[in-house]
Amino acid sequence: MPQLSLQGLARPLLLLSAMALSSPLKADNTSLDDLLNLITPASSQTAVWIEDLQSGEQLLSHNSETLMIPASTQKLLTAVTATELLGGEFRYHTSILSTGSPQNGVLKGDLYLLFSGDPTLKRQDLIELFKRVTEAGISQVQGNLILIGETHEQLRAPGWVWDDLGICYAAPVSSYVINQNCVHGKLEPTLASDKAKISAPVYLPVKLTTNAIFDKGHKQGFCELQLARLPGNHFHFSGCFPGAQVLPLALAVNDPGQYAIDSVAGIIKGKLNIKGKILTSNQLPASSRVVASHASDALPELLETMLLESDNLIADSLLKQLGKHYYGDGASFSAGAKAIREVLAEKGIMLERAQLIDGSGLSRYNLLNARQLAQLLRLIADTPDYQWLMHKLPVSGHSGTLKYRKHYANKPLKGRVWAKTGSMQGVVNLAGYVTDDSDKQVPRYLFVVLENGLSPQSKELEAAPFATLLLQGLTDYRANSHAEGQLAAKEQDKPKPTQQEKAQTELNVSAR
C-alpha cells in the first residue's frame, strides 16, 4: 500500500489536532490506518469505509459493521429508491375538480381541491389555481369546498425528538402541505421595557402569543425561552431570551389539515363565494373532472433540492409515495421504509440488522453501518441510471450544505468532496466521493465517515472535525501514490544501458 507522509500533513490544522489528542506524530511515513489511530477521537464512536473506485481496493475499514445513527446520509437511500420506483417523470399534482359545469357563474354542488402531499406547494400556487377557477367561469359554489387528502395520517415518524417538533425542519409530513407547513415570524423586544412582542404576516392563519421577556442587560441568573404548541396552530412563547436581538422564528404547524382549511379560506376571500363550508375528506367522486391543475418540478429537481439542502420534508414526502407506489396502499412511513429495503435488496444491498424508520434521517431510531452506505455509494457510481445523483450532491466550498462549512471551503478539499452531510445533536456524518486533484469532475474514491456520541463540549474543543482530518489525509495519500507512480514510470522510461556501457561501468568501478 502506498505510504502517507505525515510531513505532507504538517498543516496547522492537523498539528493542532495532534496536540489536542496528545498523540506524538510518528516519524517518516505512515499508512491510512496509522493516521486513523492518530486522529480518532477518544470520546465518540466512529466508523469509516474508504474505497478506490478505479481499482475496487478497500483502503480503510474501521468499525464498518457497527450500526450507527445515519442522520441525513439516509437521504441517499431515499434518492436511489425514488429514482428506481418513481422514475424521472414523477411529479406531484394538485388539482381543483368539480362534478358539474357552471351556469351564469354558479356551480351547483361541491368543488374539490385535491392535495397530493406536494412538499413544494406554495400559497402562491393555490392563488394561481383559484384564479384559473374564476377564469373558467365559476364565481359561486352552491355546495361545499372540500379539500381531499389522507385521513388519520401519520404526520411524524417514531424517534423524532419532541423538542424538534415545533421547528420547520421537523414539519408534519401530510397530504396537506402549504409553504412546507412552516410559518415564519419574529420575536422582538419592545423599546420601553423588557417585554417581548411577536409577529408574523397577517395572511398566515396561526395564533402567536407571548409573555416572554428579553434580558437586555443579562441580569437574569437563568434565562431560557420556552415554546408551547397548542391546539389550533397556536404557538405561545414564555420565559426569557438573553440580549436584545430580534429572534427570527420558523415554526412547524401543528394541524396541517386545519392550516389548509384556514389558508384556502383566506386565499378565496372576496374572489370565490362558497355557500357551504370548507371541509376535509378522503373521498373524491369518480365523476369529477379537472378544472385547474398544478404540477411540481420533476423528480430529479426534487431530489436535487433534497440532497443539496438536506430537505427533510421532501425526503419524507417521497418516502410515503414509495410505500404507496410499491404496496398500493395508503401513504405511511413504515410502508415507505419497507419499500426501500425491498428495492435495495433487489440491487444486492442487504440491510440486515439495519433499522429504517423514515426517509430523511431525522429519527434517532434509524440505524445503518458504514459498509451498507458504502455499498449504496458504489451502486450509484456503477449504475448509469443512478450516476446523475453523484452530481447533485453538495460540493465542498461550492454548493449545498458543504458550501460554507468550515475546513471544506479551502484547499486541499475545496471542490473535491461530493458528499451528503448528516448532522444532528451528537452526530456528525459524511458520505460521498473524493475526486482527483487533476480532474475534479471524476470521483476517485468513495468514503463513509460516521461519528456518533459527539458532545457539544467535545465539538467545541476539537481543532478540526474527524472527517475533515481523514479526508485531508486521503488527499495526501493520493498525492503520494501519484508521486510514486510517476517515479516508477520514470524509472521504466530510462534507456537501458548497452552491454558495452555495462562493461565500461564495471571497469570504472574496479579501477577505483
Secondary structure, DSSP 8 states (H G I E B T S, - for coil): ---EETTTT-SHHHHHHHHHHT----SSEE-HHHHHHHH--SSSEEEEEEEETTT--EEEEESTTS-B--GGGGHHHHHHHHHHHT-TT---EEEEEESS--BTTEE-S-EEEE----TT--HHHHHHHHHHHHHTT--EESS-EEEE--SS---S-TT--GGGTTBGGG----S--SGGGEEEEEEEE-SSSSBEEEE--TTS--EEEE--EEETT---SS--EEEEEETTTEEEEEEEEESS--EEEEEE-S-HHHHHHHHHHHHHTTTSEESS-EEEES---TT-EEEEEEE---HHHHHHHHHHHT-HHHHHHHHHHHHHHHHSS---HHHHHHHHHHHHHHTT---TT-B---SSS--TT-BB-HHHHHHHHHHHHH-TTTGGGGGGS-BTTTSGGGSS-TTTSSTTTTTTEEEEEEEETTEEEEEEEEE-SS-TTSEEEEEEEEEE---HHHHHH-SS-HHHHHHHHHHHHHHHHHHHHHHHHHHHHS----HHHHHHHHHHHHH-
